Amino acid sequence: AQVWKRRVQLAMPAAALLVVATAAILPTGYFGPLSSRVRGLFLKHTRTGNPLVDSVAEHQPGSTMMYLQYLQNVYPLVPCGFALSLLRLTDANTFLLLYGAIAYFFASKMARLVILLGPPASAFGGVALGFGFDFLIVDALLRLLGYAAEEEEEPVGKKSPGPALDVAAREEPKEALKDAPQGGNGGAGLLKSKPKPSQLAAAAKARRAESRRAETNPFGGVAAAREEAAAAVMAVADSPGGVKTRLCMGLALALATIYAYYDFHAYCHRMAEGSSRPQIMFKATYSNGQTVMVDDYR
């Protein structure tokens, strides 16, 4: 909360300065009107007025066949990587999701902008493959060799009672140690010590606050159901048969990835040779015999 508060405090003055500067420069005519191609990205039926330019395939909206042609083997991995990034919303994943959504928006408006999909599609493909190798091979091998994490996650529904109870739990041994009699039976005095009323009150207050948060959270039931489903899946996956099955699937994924790599490498070279000829400027002839030069660069 403090981070977002600081961000808002820094963003508001910057936005105010930007508005004032724009209002001062706008009457001078410094900002010209948007070109027809830029407006065509946001308005569906915007045309340049030149029928030859409007008929160029690069100015048509993107299509599924075009994405498959340029992304090839990465194309089916993109939805998987997008879903995995959506399930774990970190700063890096949020940036990647926004990058992919914005790139897809512009690529769907104009075919020539499909190049914008290259970086986010590669990143989403890497997320999908990385998750597959981690879950099917790395984690399965660690469990098979006995190097699984000793500390398992808490069972579903048994959440931490809150920071207040944690503090009480940390302070209880210290206070009990102070009150314990010195000598050989100090351990017995420690076991007989009881938490103070203030500690019990803090723990009860933390439990009530946790209960109120659970009742007011509209997605609490969805999160609990997701955790229960994940726990059930992991229980099956971590069984001896599940670990062996994961290793077999990981081996199949590794072989498929190697084959897809060589296929994609050869496909990229064929695509590069086919796209290496200059096509920015070309001549065209009207029906009346007039020859024109179509300049698609400006």
Secondary structure by P-SEA (a helix, b strand, c coil): caaaaaaaaaaaaaaaaaaaaaaaaccccccccccaaaaaaccccccccccccccccccccccaaaaaaaacccccaaaaaaaaaaacccaaaaaaaaaaaaaaaaaaacccccccaaaaaaaaaaaaaaaaaaaccaaaaaaaacccccccccccccccccaaaaaaaaaaaaaaaaacccccaaaaaaaaccccaaaaaaaaaaaaaaaaaaaaccaaaaaaaaaaaaaaaaaaaacaaaaaaaaaaaaaaaaaaaaaaaaaaaaaaaaaaaacccccccccccccbbbbbbbccc
